[in-house]
Amino acid sequence: MLDLVAELGGSLDLHEVLGRAYGLLSQLVPADHGALCVSRPEGHAVYDWAVAEMPERFFQGYAEMVPHDFVRISVAERPNEVLRDTEMLPRAAMERSYLYNHCRDIGMQLEHVMAVMLRDDPSWHGGLILYRDKRVSFSDRERVILQKLTRHFTNAVKNCRLFGSMAARASLLDGVLSGIGHEALVFSASGAEVARTAGAEKMLRAWFKPTELDAGGLPEPLAARVASLVKDPHALLDPFWRSGALAELKVSIQKLPGLSGASFVMLLEEVPQLVPIPLPWLKVLTAAEIKVAERVCWDNALIASELSITELTVKKHFSHIFDKLGIPNRAALIHMAWRQR
C-alpha cells in the first residue's frame, strides 16, 4: 500500500500514474478485469480510460450503455464510497441486467464487481472498477483496502488534471501571444500564479536584477501590482515601464472574466524606444503626427493600440509626415531623426 500511495504521487501524467498504481493495486486486490477512467470535458458520459484491462468491445459504444450500467448508477449515488455488487443489485437482478449479459457476449464472465466513483469537484469524476470472472466475491478486507486508497486515487487524478490544465493554458498563451511579441503570467483572484508563457521568465531576468526577483521570479514592483489587484479587483493600474538601452519594457495587466481558475493576466512587452524628434520638425508636424513619428520603430498595430487610433489612421499620418518632411520612407525618417538630434 505504501508503494502504491507513493506511485500515485510520483508523476503528473494521468495515464502513467494510474497505470503504475493499478499494477500495484492488482497485487492487493486481485481481479480478472479492471478499469480506471476520468470524465472528459465534452460530457460526464464520455471518459478517458487511463487503465482498460478489459476486452476492447466493452468500450466501443460505452456512451450508449451508460443508462444500463448498474455499476456506474450505483456508485454515482454514493461517490467516494467503495461498493460491491451485493450493495448494487440483488443477484437475480444482476444476472438479468444488460451489463451482465453484454459482458458475457464479449467474453467477460462477469460474476462479481467492486467499484468506487472518485469525485472531488463537480466538473469531473473518475471511476475505479474491478471485475472477477469466478464466483469469488470481494472480501471485507479487500473493500477496506480499496476504501483507504480511494482518497489517494482522487488526489492523484485531481493533481494530474490541474497540471494538465495549467500546461494546456500555458501552451495556449504561448500560441496566442508569440505572434505579437508578448509574454504573459496568469494569476488567480488570490494572486497565486496559474501559468506563464515559455519566455516570461527569460524576459523578467533580462529586465530585472537577480536581487529584484523574489522566490517566484516576480520583481517587487510587479508583485506590488498583483497585491493591489488582489486587494481591489476593480482597481485600474497604469502600465509599468522600465527603460533600457534600445527598448523599454511595458507591463500591463488585464482581467480575464469567465476563465476558470484565472482572474487576470500580466502582459510583458518589449517596446522600441521613442525616436527623438528634431526641433525643426516640431514646427511642421501636428501633435498627432509627432506622436506617430516618435513611434516609427513600432509596428502599426502597436502604434494604433498605444494611441487609441486605427491602423488606417497611422498609415495616413505617416503619409502626411513623409510629404511634409520630404522623406521617402520610415527607414529614412529614423536615420534623419537621429542625425539631426
TORROVEX-97086 format. One record per residue (C-alpha): residue number from 1; residue in one letter; x, y, z. Coordinates in nm, 3 decimals, padded with zeros to 5 digits. Example, Ala and Ser with C-alpha at 12.3 -4.5 7.8 and 13.67 -1.06 7.14 Angstrom:
+-----+------+---------+---------+---------+
:  nr : rest :      px :      py :      pz :
+-----+------+---------+---------+---------+
:   1 :    A :  01.230 : -00.450 :  00.780 :
:   2 :    S :  01.367 : -00.106 :  00.714 :
+-----+------+---------+---------+---------+
// end
This chain:
+-----+------+---------+---------+---------+
:  nr : rest :      px :      py :      pz :
+-----+------+---------+---------+---------+
:   1 :    M :  00.000 :  00.000 :  00.000 :
:   2 :    L :  00.285 :  00.237 :  00.079 :
:   3 :    D :  00.441 :  00.172 : -00.261 :
:   4 :    L :  00.105 :  00.233 : -00.429 :
:   5 :    V :  00.048 :  00.562 : -00.247 :
:   6 :    A :  00.399 :  00.674 : -00.339 :
:   7 :    E :  00.333 :  00.584 : -00.703 :
:   8 :    L :  00.013 :  00.790 : -00.704 :
:   9 :    G :  00.216 :  01.095 : -00.611 :
:  10 :    G :  00.514 :  01.015 : -00.831 :
:  11 :    S :  00.401 :  01.166 : -01.161 :
:  12 :    L :  00.171 :  01.430 : -01.309 :
:  13 :    D :  00.088 :  01.227 : -01.618 :
:  14 :    L : -00.260 :  01.080 : -01.567 :
:  15 :    H : -00.210 :  00.762 : -01.771 :
:  16 :    E :  00.135 :  00.697 : -01.628 :
:  17 :    V :  00.044 :  00.743 : -01.263 :
:  18 :    L : -00.281 :  00.544 : -01.280 :
:  19 :    G : -00.124 :  00.268 : -01.489 :
:  20 :    R :  00.158 :  00.212 : -01.240 :
:  21 :    A : -00.074 :  00.235 : -00.942 :
:  22 :    Y : -00.316 : -00.019 : -01.091 :
:  23 :    G : -00.033 : -00.271 : -01.124 :
:  24 :    L :  00.029 : -00.247 : -00.752 :
:  25 :    L : -00.342 : -00.245 : -00.671 :
:  26 :    S : -00.385 : -00.577 : -00.851 :
:  27 :    Q : -00.142 : -00.732 : -00.603 :
:  28 :    L : -00.351 : -00.609 : -00.310 :
:  29 :    V : -00.693 : -00.678 : -00.464 :
:  30 :    P : -00.667 : -00.943 : -00.739 :
:  31 :    A : -00.918 : -00.911 : -01.024 :
:  32 :    D : -00.964 : -01.058 : -01.372 :
:  33 :    H : -01.053 : -00.724 : -01.532 :
:  34 :    G : -01.027 : -00.363 : -01.428 :
:  35 :    A : -01.059 : -00.006 : -01.545 :
:  36 :    L : -00.972 :  00.344 : -01.430 :
:  37 :    C : -01.140 :  00.631 : -01.609 :
:  38 :    V : -01.189 :  01.006 : -01.580 :
:  39 :    S : -01.476 :  01.203 : -01.734 :
:  40 :    R : -01.383 :  01.427 : -02.025 :
:  41 :    P : -01.494 :  01.790 : -02.076 :
:  42 :    E : -01.739 :  01.704 : -02.355 :
:  43 :    G : -01.970 :  01.520 : -02.118 :
:  44 :    H : -01.995 :  01.312 : -01.799 :
:  45 :    A : -02.074 :  01.000 : -02.005 :
:  46 :    V : -01.756 :  01.038 : -02.213 :
:  47 :    Y : -01.442 :  00.901 : -02.050 :
:  48 :    D : -01.068 :  00.897 : -02.078 :
:  49 :    W : -00.981 :  00.533 : -01.996 :
:  50 :    A : -00.642 :  00.554 : -01.825 :
:  51 :    V : -00.647 :  00.181 : -01.747 :
:  52 :    A : -00.852 : -00.059 : -01.959 :
:  53 :    E : -00.776 : -00.423 : -01.880 :
:  54 :    M : -01.094 : -00.548 : -02.044 :
:  55 :    P : -01.198 : -00.654 : -02.396 :
:  56 :    E : -01.189 : -00.361 : -02.638 :
:  57 :    R : -01.553 : -00.420 : -02.731 :
:  58 :    F : -01.653 : -00.315 : -02.379 :
:  59 :    F : -01.552 :  00.044 : -02.452 :
:  60 :    Q : -01.698 :  00.063 : -02.802 :
:  61 :    G : -02.023 :  00.250 : -02.776 :
:  62 :    Y : -01.998 :  00.274 : -02.397 :
:  63 :    A : -02.186 :  00.607 : -02.400 :
:  64 :    E : -02.495 :  00.421 : -02.524 :
:  65 :    M : -02.455 :  00.162 : -02.247 :
:  66 :    V : -02.434 :  00.422 : -01.967 :
:  67 :    P : -02.810 :  00.417 : -01.887 :
:  68 :    H : -02.788 :  00.038 : -01.838 :
:  69 :    D : -02.462 :  00.029 : -01.637 :
:  70 :    F : -02.583 : -00.057 : -01.287 :
:  71 :    V : -02.226 : -00.019 : -01.154 :
:  72 :    R : -02.199 :  00.343 : -01.265 :
:  73 :    I : -02.553 :  00.422 : -01.148 :
:  74 :    S : -02.487 :  00.276 : -00.801 :
:  75 :    V : -02.151 :  00.442 : -00.732 :
:  76 :    A : -02.279 :  00.777 : -00.864 :
:  77 :    E : -02.535 :  00.780 : -00.586 :
:  78 :    R : -02.263 :  00.725 : -00.322 :
:  79 :    P : -01.943 :  00.891 : -00.451 :
:  80 :    N : -01.608 :  00.809 : -00.286 :
:  81 :    E : -01.763 :  00.503 : -00.121 :
:  82 :    V : -01.646 :  00.158 : -00.231 :
:  83 :    L : -01.938 : -00.069 : -00.323 :
:  84 :    R : -01.958 : -00.439 : -00.404 :
:  85 :    D : -02.214 : -00.591 : -00.640 :
:  86 :    T : -02.427 : -00.715 : -00.348 :
:  87 :    E : -02.477 : -00.348 : -00.249 :
:  88 :    M : -02.568 : -00.250 : -00.604 :
:  89 :    L : -02.826 : -00.511 : -00.710 :
:  90 :    P : -02.973 : -00.836 : -00.582 :
:  91 :    R : -02.804 : -01.133 : -00.751 :
:  92 :    A : -03.108 : -01.224 : -00.959 :
:  93 :    A : -03.147 : -00.864 : -01.085 :
:  94 :    M : -02.775 : -00.850 : -01.165 :
:  95 :    E : -02.796 : -01.164 : -01.379 :
:  96 :    R : -03.087 : -01.013 : -01.573 :
:  97 :    S : -02.908 : -00.680 : -01.626 :
:  98 :    Y : -02.794 : -00.551 : -01.962 :
:  99 :    L : -02.436 : -00.505 : -01.837 :
: 100 :    Y : -02.409 : -00.862 : -01.705 :
: 101 :    N : -02.528 : -01.014 : -02.032 :
: 102 :    H : -02.334 : -00.773 : -02.252 :
: 103 :    C : -02.012 : -00.873 : -02.073 :
: 104 :    R : -02.085 : -01.236 : -02.145 :
: 105 :    D : -02.142 : -01.154 : -02.511 :
: 106 :    I : -01.793 : -01.006 : -02.538 :
: 107 :    G : -01.613 : -01.281 : -02.346 :
: 108 :    M : -01.618 : -01.136 : -01.991 :
: 109 :    Q : -01.776 : -01.382 : -01.749 :
: 110 :    L : -01.873 : -01.111 : -01.502 :
: 111 :    E : -01.958 : -01.266 : -01.165 :
: 112 :    H : -01.851 : -01.007 : -00.911 :
: 113 :    V : -01.765 : -00.639 : -00.921 :
: 114 :    M : -01.629 : -00.379 : -00.680 :
: 115 :    A : -01.614 : -00.012 : -00.774 :
: 116 :    V : -01.593 :  00.346 : -00.649 :
: 117 :    M : -01.665 :  00.683 : -00.805 :
: 118 :    L : -01.383 :  00.929 : -00.742 :
: 119 :    R : -01.518 :  01.281 : -00.704 :
: 120 :    D : -01.357 :  01.595 : -00.565 :
: 121 :    D : -01.502 :  01.860 : -00.794 :
: 122 :    P : -01.842 :  01.894 : -00.967 :
: 123 :    S : -01.666 :  01.948 : -01.302 :
: 124 :    W : -01.522 :  01.592 : -01.317 :
: 125 :    H : -01.539 :  01.245 : -01.171 :
: 126 :    G : -01.339 :  00.928 : -01.203 :
: 127 :    G : -01.419 :  00.562 : -01.176 :
: 128 :    L : -01.223 :  00.263 : -01.046 :
: 129 :    I : -01.386 : -00.071 : -01.134 :
: 130 :    L : -01.268 : -00.429 : -01.063 :
: 131 :    Y : -01.436 : -00.741 : -01.208 :
: 132 :    R : -01.399 : -01.111 : -01.133 :
: 133 :    D : -01.497 : -01.392 : -01.369 :
: 134 :    K : -01.530 : -01.659 : -01.097 :
: 135 :    R : -01.773 : -01.683 : -00.808 :
: 136 :    V : -01.518 : -01.546 : -00.562 :
: 137 :    S : -01.666 : -01.234 : -00.408 :
: 138 :    F : -01.457 : -00.938 : -00.297 :
: 139 :    S : -01.387 : -00.969 :  00.075 :
: 140 :    D : -01.441 : -00.717 :  00.355 :
: 141 :    R : -01.065 : -00.680 :  00.384 :
: 142 :    E : -01.030 : -00.603 :  00.012 :
: 143 :    R : -01.305 : -00.345 :  00.037 :
: 144 :    V : -01.131 : -00.178 :  00.332 :
: 145 :    I : -00.804 : -00.166 :  00.135 :
: 146 :    L : -00.968 : -00.001 : -00.165 :
: 147 :    Q : -01.157 :  00.242 :  00.060 :
: 148 :    K : -00.832 :  00.351 :  00.226 :
: 149 :    L : -00.677 :  00.410 : -00.117 :
: 150 :    T : -00.973 :  00.599 : -00.262 :
: 151 :    R : -00.868 :  00.944 : -00.141 :
: 152 :    H : -00.517 :  00.887 : -00.277 :
: 153 :    F : -00.656 :  00.795 : -00.620 :
: 154 :    T : -00.883 :  01.102 : -00.610 :
: 155 :    N : -00.596 :  01.335 : -00.519 :
: 156 :    A : -00.378 :  01.185 : -00.792 :
: 157 :    V : -00.645 :  01.245 : -01.056 :
: 158 :    K : -00.705 :  01.599 : -00.927 :
: 159 :    N : -00.334 :  01.687 : -00.934 :
: 160 :    C : -00.285 :  01.540 : -01.282 :
: 161 :    R : -00.587 :  01.728 : -01.416 :
: 162 :    L : -00.469 :  02.052 : -01.257 :
: 163 :    F : -00.120 :  02.013 : -01.402 :
: 164 :    G : -00.263 :  01.925 : -01.742 :
: 165 :    S : -00.491 :  02.228 : -01.734 :
: 166 :    M : -00.203 :  02.458 : -01.642 :
: 167 :    A :  00.019 :  02.313 : -01.913 :
: 168 :    A : -00.255 :  02.348 : -02.173 :
: 169 :    R : -00.326 :  02.705 : -02.064 :
: 170 :    A :  00.043 :  02.797 : -02.084 :
: 171 :    S :  00.066 :  02.638 : -02.428 :
: 172 :    L : -00.240 :  02.834 : -02.540 :
: 173 :    L : -00.089 :  03.155 : -02.409 :
: 174 :    D :  00.234 :  03.084 : -02.596 :
: 175 :    G :  00.043 :  03.027 : -02.917 :
: 176 :    V : -00.174 :  03.337 : -02.885 :
: 177 :    L :  00.092 :  03.577 : -02.766 :
: 178 :    S :  00.403 :  03.465 : -02.954 :
: 179 :    G :  00.279 :  03.621 : -03.277 :
: 180 :    I :  00.252 :  03.966 : -03.122 :
: 181 :    G :  00.573 :  03.966 : -02.920 :
: 182 :    H :  00.417 :  03.932 : -02.575 :
: 183 :    E :  00.496 :  03.710 : -02.282 :
: 184 :    A :  00.246 :  03.663 : -02.001 :
: 185 :    L :  00.182 :  03.545 : -01.647 :
: 186 :    V : -00.168 :  03.439 : -01.542 :
: 187 :    F : -00.287 :  03.481 : -01.182 :
: 188 :    S : -00.586 :  03.361 : -00.983 :
: 189 :    A : -00.805 :  03.601 : -00.784 :
: 190 :    S : -00.594 :  03.523 : -00.474 :
: 191 :    G : -00.275 :  03.632 : -00.652 :
: 192 :    A : -00.138 :  03.279 : -00.699 :
: 193 :    E :  00.036 :  03.226 : -01.033 :
: 194 :    V : -00.164 :  02.987 : -01.252 :
: 195 :    A :  00.054 :  02.973 : -01.564 :
: 196 :    R :  00.323 :  03.159 : -01.755 :
: 197 :    T :  00.440 :  03.153 : -02.116 :
: 198 :    A :  00.769 :  02.986 : -02.203 :
: 199 :    G :  00.965 :  03.311 : -02.245 :
: 200 :    A :  00.823 :  03.505 : -01.949 :
: 201 :    E :  01.098 :  03.408 : -01.704 :
: 202 :    K :  01.372 :  03.487 : -01.957 :
: 203 :    M :  01.223 :  03.832 : -02.019 :
: 204 :    L :  01.196 :  03.906 : -01.647 :
: 205 :    R :  01.558 :  03.805 : -01.590 :
: 206 :    A :  01.667 :  04.024 : -01.881 :
: 207 :    W :  01.499 :  04.334 : -01.737 :
: 208 :    F :  01.543 :  04.286 : -01.362 :
: 209 :    K :  01.847 :  04.206 : -01.149 :
: 210 :    P :  01.854 :  03.879 : -00.951 :
: 211 :    T :  01.828 :  04.082 : -00.630 :
: 212 :    E :  01.499 :  04.230 : -00.754 :
: 213 :    L :  01.334 :  03.893 : -00.815 :
: 214 :    D :  01.156 :  03.711 : -00.533 :
: 215 :    A :  01.146 :  03.333 : -00.490 :
: 216 :    G :  00.872 :  03.309 : -00.751 :
: 217 :    G :  01.070 :  03.509 : -01.006 :
: 218 :    L :  00.847 :  03.819 : -00.981 :
: 219 :    P :  01.013 :  04.156 : -00.915 :
: 220 :    E :  00.886 :  04.369 : -00.629 :
: 221 :    P :  00.721 :  04.642 : -00.845 :
: 222 :    L :  00.520 :  04.380 : -01.032 :
: 223 :    A :  00.442 :  04.180 : -00.717 :
: 224 :    A :  00.306 :  04.502 : -00.566 :
: 225 :    R :  00.073 :  04.541 : -00.864 :
: 226 :    V : -00.055 :  04.187 : -00.819 :
: 227 :    A : -00.114 :  04.256 : -00.448 :
: 228 :    S : -00.307 :  04.573 : -00.537 :
: 229 :    L : -00.540 :  04.382 : -00.767 :
: 230 :    V : -00.596 :  04.110 : -00.508 :
: 231 :    K : -00.694 :  04.379 : -00.258 :
: 232 :    D : -00.912 :  04.568 : -00.507 :
: 233 :    P : -01.008 :  04.363 : -00.817 :
: 234 :    H : -01.168 :  04.674 : -00.973 :
: 235 :    A : -00.855 :  04.889 : -00.948 :
: 236 :    L : -00.728 :  05.040 : -01.273 :
: 237 :    L : -00.348 :  05.027 : -01.291 :
: 238 :    D : -00.139 :  05.224 : -01.538 :
: 239 :    P :  00.121 :  05.021 : -01.729 :
: 240 :    F :  00.459 :  04.978 : -01.561 :
: 241 :    W :  00.755 :  05.093 : -01.774 :
: 242 :    R :  01.126 :  05.025 : -01.744 :
: 243 :    S :  01.378 :  05.182 : -01.983 :
: 244 :    G :  01.669 :  05.001 : -02.147 :
: 245 :    A :  01.939 :  05.098 : -02.393 :
: 246 :    L :  01.737 :  05.033 : -02.710 :
: 247 :    A :  01.392 :  04.946 : -02.584 :
: 248 :    E :  01.151 :  04.974 : -02.293 :
: 249 :    L :  00.965 :  04.707 : -02.101 :
: 250 :    K :  00.591 :  04.765 : -02.080 :
: 251 :    V :  00.398 :  04.562 : -01.823 :
: 252 :    S :  00.020 :  04.586 : -01.830 :
: 253 :    I : -00.249 :  04.388 : -01.650 :
: 254 :    Q : -00.581 :  04.277 : -01.796 :
: 255 :    K : -00.873 :  04.096 : -01.637 :
: 256 :    L : -00.981 :  03.754 : -01.762 :
: 257 :    P : -01.354 :  03.726 : -01.699 :
: 258 :    G : -01.501 :  03.380 : -01.731 :
: 259 :    L : -01.171 :  03.185 : -01.746 :
: 260 :    S : -01.186 :  02.907 : -01.488 :
: 261 :    G : -00.908 :  02.930 : -01.229 :
: 262 :    A : -00.772 :  03.258 : -01.361 :
: 263 :    S : -00.855 :  03.618 : -01.279 :
: 264 :    F : -00.604 :  03.841 : -01.457 :
: 265 :    V : -00.306 :  03.826 : -01.691 :
: 266 :    M :  00.015 :  04.029 : -01.673 :
: 267 :    L :  00.144 :  04.109 : -02.023 :
: 268 :    L :  00.517 :  04.170 : -02.075 :
: 269 :    E :  00.613 :  04.356 : -02.391 :
: 270 :    E :  00.944 :  04.491 : -02.517 :
: 271 :    V :  00.877 :  04.822 : -02.693 :
: 272 :    P :  01.141 :  05.003 : -02.901 :
: 273 :    Q :  01.230 :  05.340 : -02.757 :
: 274 :    L :  01.076 :  05.655 : -02.899 :
: 275 :    V :  01.273 :  05.827 : -03.175 :
: 276 :    P :  01.375 :  06.185 : -03.077 :
: 277 :    I :  01.203 :  06.442 : -03.298 :
: 278 :    P :  01.432 :  06.725 : -03.417 :
: 279 :    L :  01.324 :  07.078 : -03.318 :
: 280 :    P :  01.256 :  07.195 : -03.678 :
: 281 :    W :  01.013 :  06.910 : -03.730 :
: 282 :    L :  00.811 :  07.012 : -03.425 :
: 283 :    K :  00.718 :  07.331 : -03.612 :
: 284 :    V :  00.599 :  07.140 : -03.920 :
: 285 :    L :  00.415 :  06.839 : -03.781 :
: 286 :    T :  00.087 :  06.833 : -03.590 :
: 287 :    A :  00.074 :  06.699 : -03.233 :
: 288 :    A : -00.082 :  06.373 : -03.358 :
: 289 :    E :  00.184 :  06.335 : -03.631 :
: 290 :    I :  00.462 :  06.392 : -03.377 :
: 291 :    K :  00.330 :  06.108 : -03.159 :
: 292 :    V :  00.323 :  05.876 : -03.460 :
: 293 :    A :  00.669 :  05.986 : -03.582 :
: 294 :    E :  00.819 :  05.917 : -03.236 :
: 295 :    R :  00.693 :  05.560 : -03.265 :
: 296 :    V :  00.827 :  05.495 : -03.615 :
: 297 :    C :  01.022 :  05.191 : -03.484 :
: 298 :    W :  00.697 :  05.030 : -03.368 :
: 299 :    D :  00.464 :  04.834 : -03.596 :
: 300 :    N :  00.137 :  04.997 : -03.700 :
: 301 :    A : -00.078 :  04.774 : -03.480 :
: 302 :    L :  00.120 :  04.867 : -03.168 :
: 303 :    I :  00.111 :  05.239 : -03.255 :
: 304 :    A : -00.264 :  05.222 : -03.310 :
: 305 :    S : -00.317 :  05.042 : -02.980 :
: 306 :    E : -00.095 :  05.281 : -02.784 :
: 307 :    L : -00.254 :  05.598 : -02.930 :
: 308 :    S : -00.608 :  05.458 : -02.943 :
: 309 :    I : -00.643 :  05.513 : -03.317 :
: 310 :    T : -00.690 :  05.280 : -03.614 :
: 311 :    E : -00.409 :  05.134 : -03.824 :
: 312 :    L : -00.551 :  05.320 : -04.125 :
: 313 :    T : -00.509 :  05.648 : -03.935 :
: 314 :    V : -00.149 :  05.551 : -03.856 :
: 315 :    K : -00.079 :  05.497 : -04.227 :
: 316 :    K : -00.237 :  05.832 : -04.315 :
: 317 :    H : -00.025 :  06.012 : -04.053 :
: 318 :    F :  00.294 :  05.857 : -04.194 :
: 319 :    S :  00.192 :  05.960 : -04.546 :
: 320 :    H :  00.147 :  06.323 : -04.429 :
: 321 :    I :  00.476 :  06.312 : -04.233 :
: 322 :    F :  00.671 :  06.190 : -04.538 :
: 323 :    D :  00.514 :  06.460 : -04.757 :
: 324 :    K :  00.582 :  06.743 : -04.510 :
: 325 :    L :  00.943 :  06.641 : -04.442 :
: 326 :    G :  01.033 :  06.527 : -04.794 :
: 327 :    I :  01.132 :  06.184 : -04.663 :
: 328 :    P :  01.063 :  05.869 : -04.871 :
: 329 :    N :  01.007 :  05.603 : -04.604 :
: 330 :    R :  01.029 :  05.501 : -04.238 :
: 331 :    A :  01.394 :  05.394 : -04.255 :
: 332 :    A :  01.488 :  05.739 : -04.382 :
: 333 :    L :  01.277 :  05.900 : -04.110 :
: 334 :    I :  01.467 :  05.710 : -03.839 :
: 335 :    H :  01.803 :  05.793 : -03.996 :
: 336 :    M :  01.728 :  06.165 : -04.036 :
: 337 :    A :  01.578 :  06.197 : -03.688 :
: 338 :    W :  01.888 :  06.056 : -03.515 :
: 339 :    R :  02.121 :  06.251 : -03.746 :
: 340 :    Q :  01.959 :  06.586 : -03.662 :
: 341 :    R :  01.925 :  06.507 : -03.293 :
+-----+------+---------+---------+---------+
// end
